[in-house]
């Protein structure tokens, strides 16, 4: 089963997204801040990371940079999730090391397409 690490501090978003992804056959591991996300990325070895950019402790931008700088987690695809839909936000996320970008509120079909595309490229 494909394991996704969901790093999201908003409980409602985390709950809704984790349930929808579980129904689509993914195993979900959750973190509520950037530091917990970094720790779980190392210990859980997920197949993909969904990373909110506005996180407490360590924000998503810094978490993405650290994930890609660490040999143990550098190859894990990361999709940035943010309510900020400006072009420069996408560029900033990609520059931080994210492999893709999606906006909130999440449209599940669009997100699943991005997840599946990144997982196929990884195989």
Secondary structure, DSSP 8 states (H G I E B T S, - for coil): --EEEEE-S-HHHHHHHHHHHHHTT-EEEEESSHHHHHHHHHHH--SEEEEESS-SSS-HHHHHHHHHHSTTTTTSEEEEEES---HHHHHHHHHTT-SEEEESS--HHHHHHHHHHHHHHH-
